């Protein structure tokens, strides 16, 4: 009889231990899912940041566009008047 009781107690212990293990695994799975969500969010935020930086690299800044638009347009003659001119080798003069 004593052996049956020992076996019964052992079986109950095993069942309780299994429930504890199942609970632990479920909690760990929940924790892993939370971690995966956190990693996915971090990766998504990083990609957005990289996309913003890259798009800003190829967009001119507003003040640069304004400065260029305020400059007067040179005519073709003014643009090309220095074309073909040779510079003198001595550009400085001394005053006595």
Secondary structure, DSSP 8 states (H G I E B T S, - for coil): -HHHHHHHHHHHHHHHHHHHHHHHHHHHHHHHHHHHHHHHHHHHHHHHHHHHHHHHHTS--HHHHHHHHHS----HHHHHTTTT----S-------
